[in-house]
Amino acid sequence: MRIKLPVNNEERIAQLERKLVEYQERIKNPNYYGRSVIKAKVLAELLEKKEVDSEEFYPRLKSEISGVNTSDFEIVCLVIDDYCKTGGANYKDGTGLK
């Protein structure tokens, strides 16, 4: 999967930047770690490089973070991709974009 930053949508980019801050704050809390570290890494990469190829990024991520599994990574990529494309219209379980 290729996740592309919506470079022509400044509002969406600002929402994604705020989301990254949210993920980074979650990581600081050892009781609320979960997938947040994966989300933060994928989103930081996306904001920096404007695109993430999940097949290329996963091996790098796995070497950086022990315990990362394919299922969690794929879910994270689908959610972030949806944030980019629809603002999160297809995923209602999380905190969404603000």
Secondary structure by P-SEA (a helix, b strand, c coil): cccccccccaaaaaaaaaaaaaaaaaaaccccccaaaaaaaaaaaaaacccccaaaaaaaaaaacccccaaaaaaaaaaaaaaacccccccccccccc
